Amino acid sequence: MIFHEHFARNTKGRDLVAGDIHGMFSALSRVLDVVGFDRDADRLFCTGDLVDRGPESDRVLEWLNYPWFHPVRGNHDDYTIRWPRGTVDAATYLSNSGGWNIENVPELQQRFSDALDRLPVAIEVETEAGMVGIVHADCPVPSWRDFVTRLGSAKVPAEEREHLAQLAIWARARILALDPSCVRDIHAVVVGHTPVSRHGTLGNVHYIDTGAVFEGGHFTLLDLASLTPVYPAASEPNWHA
């Protein structure tokens, strides 16, 4: 498992981050065209959950080969990683929309697992305004610096690192409590996992999974430098606490 990846500031173009994809790659491509995404200069980060639920989960290998695409690991990606290893049961995987992969031949299941296993749990990106962190669900401790240090330290027991990683891809305590406290030692944190009607914030944590895979949902693309949406229109009001 890759725990943490750091990106220097993009000096050629924009850094955007998209919410959970869930096999909706064609829809995301159309949004990128709308916002004038430059594949030679811009970078697209993502809050994870690349697969399950949507109709194009099998395109994930194609997208992971794009040099401008940088997602974190989500819980649905984790299911796909674990399936050929026998560490998730069929009933659980099916109930989480894993049928598209269960039907694949074992060799292809392994390719999906290996590719997604290279996704980091956490990404941090340098911007002109400060460092921005990206995780699927939440930063599970009060300090981002403490979080990534513990994730990446060989001195921390493997079980503790795995526990932190699972919290980062599953936790919902902050949004369920509408906790407005900021994550320390980071300018902002961007997360997905919990579908919301529009981009909103709790402290310095930005929620951008606006349910593109669901009826009535859409993708949200956030500019990492300004932390404002480039899609949909930035004038749309945010919720916050």
C-alpha positions in Angstrom: 0.0 0.0 0.0 1.2 3.5 -0.9 0.3 5.8 2.0 1.3 9.3 0.9 2.3 11.2 -2.2 3.5 14.8 -2.5 3.2 17.1 -5.6 5.1 20.3 -6.2 3.2 23.3 -7.4 2.1 23.2 -11.0 4.0 25.9 -12.8 2.5 25.1 -16.3 -1.2 25.0 -15.7 -4.1 24.5 -13.3 -4.6 21.9 -10.6 -8.2 20.7 -10.4 -9.7 18.0 -8.2 -12.8 16.0 -9.0 -15.2 14.2 -6.7 -15.8 10.4 -6.7 -16.0 9.0 -10.3 -17.8 5.6 -9.8 -17.3 4.5 -13.4 -18.6 7.7 -14.9 -15.5 8.4 -17.0 -17.3 9.6 -20.2 -19.3 12.1 -18.1 -16.1 13.4 -16.5 -14.5 13.7 -19.9 -17.3 15.9 -21.0 -16.9 18.1 -17.9 -13.2 18.4 -18.6 -14.0 19.6 -22.1 -16.5 22.2 -20.7 -13.9 23.7 -18.4 -11.1 23.7 -21.1 -8.9 21.2 -19.3 -5.4 21.2 -20.9 -4.0 17.7 -20.9 -0.5 19.0 -21.6 -0.4 21.5 -18.7 -3.2 20.9 -16.2 -3.4 18.2 -13.6 -6.6 16.4 -12.4 -6.6 15.0 -8.9 -9.6 13.0 -7.6 -11.1 12.0 -4.2 -11.1 8.3 -5.3 -13.9 5.7 -5.7 -13.0 5.3 -9.4 -15.1 2.1 -9.8 -18.4 0.5 -8.9 -22.0 1.7 -9.5 -21.5 3.4 -12.9 -21.3 1.7 -16.3 -17.6 2.3 -17.2 -15.7 0.8 -14.2 -13.6 -1.2 -16.7 -12.1 2.0 -18.1 -10.2 2.6 -14.9 -7.0 1.1 -16.4 -7.1 3.5 -19.3 -7.5 6.5 -17.0 -4.8 5.4 -14.6 -2.4 5.5 -17.6 -3.1 9.2 -18.1 0.0 11.1 -16.8 -2.2 14.1 -15.7 -4.6 12.0 -13.6 -3.8 11.6 -9.9 -6.5 9.9 -7.7 -6.4 8.8 -4.1 -7.6 5.4 -2.9 -11.3 5.1 -2.0 -13.2 2.4 -0.2 -14.6 1.0 -3.5 -11.2 0.9 -5.0 -10.1 -0.9 -1.8 -12.8 -3.6 -2.4 -11.5 -4.1 -6.0 -7.9 -4.4 -4.6 -9.0 -7.0 -2.0 -11.3 -9.1 -4.1 -8.6 -11.3 -5.8 -6.8 -11.6 -2.5 -9.9 -13.2 -0.9 -10.1 -10.6 1.8 -13.7 -9.5 0.9 -16.6 -11.8 0.6 -18.8 -12.0 -2.5 -22.0 -10.8 -0.7 -20.3 -7.7 0.6 -18.7 -6.9 -2.8 -21.9 -7.5 -4.7 -23.8 -5.2 -2.3 -21.3 -2.5 -3.0 -21.8 -2.9 -6.8 -18.8 -5.1 -7.5 -20.6 -7.4 -9.9 -18.9 -5.8 -12.9 -15.5 -7.2 -11.6 -16.7 -10.5 -10.1 -17.7 -11.5 -13.6 -14.2 -10.8 -15.0 -11.6 -13.5 -15.5 -9.1 -13.9 -12.6 -6.2 -12.4 -14.7 -8.2 -9.2 -15.3 -9.3 -9.0 -11.7 -5.7 -9.1 -10.7 -4.8 -6.3 -13.2 -7.5 -4.1 -11.6 -6.2 -4.9 -8.1 -2.6 -4.3 -8.9 -3.3 -0.9 -10.6 -5.6 0.4 -7.9 -3.1 -0.8 -5.2 -0.7 1.8 -6.5 -3.1 4.7 -5.5 -1.9 6.6 -2.4 -4.2 7.0 0.6 -3.3 10.7 0.9 -2.1 13.3 -1.6 -0.8 16.7 -0.8 -0.4 19.4 -3.4 1.6 22.7 -3.2 -0.4 25.7 -4.3 0.2 29.5 -4.2 -2.1 29.7 -1.2 -0.6 26.8 0.7 -0.6 23.1 0.9 -3.8 21.3 0.1 -4.4 17.7 1.2 -6.7 15.2 -0.6 -8.1 12.0 1.0 -11.2 10.0 0.2 -13.2 10.4 3.4 -11.4 12.5 6.0 -8.2 13.3 7.8 -8.8 11.1 10.8 -6.5 13.0 13.3 -6.5 16.7 14.2 -3.2 17.5 12.4 -2.5 16.7 8.7 1.3 16.7 9.4 0.8 14.1 12.1 -1.5 12.1 9.8 1.0 11.8 6.9 4.0 11.4 9.2 2.4 8.4 11.0 1.2 6.9 7.7 4.7 7.0 6.2 6.8 6.1 9.2 8.4 2.7 9.4 8.6 3.2 13.2 4.8 3.1 13.4 3.4 -0.4 13.7 1.9 -1.7 10.5 -1.4 -2.3 12.2 -1.7 1.3 13.2 -0.8 2.6 9.8 -3.4 0.3 8.2 -6.0 1.5 10.8 -5.3 5.2 9.9 -5.6 4.3 6.2 -8.9 2.7 6.7 -10.2 5.6 8.7 -9.1 7.9 5.9 -11.1 6.0 3.3 -14.2 5.3 5.4 -14.7 8.0 8.2 -17.8 10.1 8.3 -17.7 11.3 11.9 -16.9 14.9 10.9 -19.7 15.4 8.5 -22.3 13.5 10.6 -21.5 15.8 13.5 -21.2 18.9 11.3 -17.9 19.5 13.0 -16.5 22.9 12.0 -13.0 22.5 13.4 -10.1 22.9 11.0 -7.5 20.3 10.3 -4.2 21.7 11.5 -0.9 22.1 9.6 -2.6 22.3 6.2 -4.3 25.0 4.2 -7.2 22.9 3.3 -8.3 19.3 2.9 -10.5 18.0 0.0 -12.7 14.9 0.4 -15.4 12.9 -1.2 -17.1 9.7 0.0 -20.2 11.2 1.4 -22.6 12.5 -1.3 -23.7 16.1 -0.9 -25.9 18.2 -3.0 -23.2 20.8 -3.7 -19.7 21.7 -2.7 -19.6 22.7 1.0 -17.1 23.1 3.8 -16.7 22.2 7.4 -13.8 24.3 8.8 -11.1 23.9 6.1 -12.4 20.6 4.9 -14.1 20.7 1.4 -16.7 18.1 0.4 -17.0 17.6 -3.3 -18.7 14.3 -4.0 -21.9 15.7 -5.5 -23.1 12.2 -6.6 -22.3 12.2 -10.3 -23.3 8.5 -10.5 -26.8 9.2 -9.1 -29.9 10.6 -10.7 -29.8 14.4 -10.3 -26.2 14.4 -9.3 -23.2 16.0 -11.0 -19.4 16.2 -10.9 -17.8 19.0 -9.0 -14.4 20.2 -10.0 -12.5 22.4 -7.6 -9.6 24.6 -8.4 -6.9 23.8 -5.8 -5.3 27.2 -5.9 -8.6 29.2 -5.1 -10.6 26.3 -3.6 -13.6 27.5 -5.7 -15.6 25.3 -8.2 -14.8 25.6 -11.9 -17.7 23.2 -12.5 -20.5 23.8 -11.8 -20.6 27.6 -11.8 -18.5 29.2 -9.0 -21.4 31.5 -8.2 -23.5 28.5 -6.8 -23.7 29.1 -3.0 -21.9 26.7 -0.7 -23.1 25.3 2.6 -20.6 25.6 5.4 -20.2 25.4 9.2 
